[in-house]
Amino acid sequence: MGIDIYNMTWDFGQDVDISQARTAAQQLSRTAMKAKNTVDDLERRFTKLVLINAAMAQLLEEKLGITQQEISDYAAQMLHKRKPLNKCHSCGAALSQTSKQLNKCLYCGAEKLKADDLFGDLRRT
């Protein structure tokens, strides 16, 4: 009879643990679904902004003769004025003089933004 009480206590403890694990899994599943929905929304909005910017760049070139290279150069100037690249944009590590000369982060290998890459990354999307 003592063994039956021990087994019942053990089973009850296991049931509680399983119930807590299921609850935690359901909460994590909801959190993951919310994150997925947020990412989906951001991707949709980003794609729309890319298309709008591409259309504006094309209109600027057709109507005013402003080339995409001129837009890229001007945007790069604006980016460099806003914040100096003293930290890697990818991993946050401090950029050494060698990093700046090689034009890439020595820690993660990320390359710094170049003016002619400004639209290139967007076209691949």
Buried (B, 14 or more C-beta within 10 A) or exposed (E): EEEEEEEEEEEEEEEEEEEEEEEEEEEEEEEEEEEEEEEEEEEEEEEEEBEEEBEEBEEBBEEEEBEBEEBBBEBBEEEEEEEEEEEBBBEEBEBEEEBEEBEBBEBEEBEBBEBEEBBEEBEEE
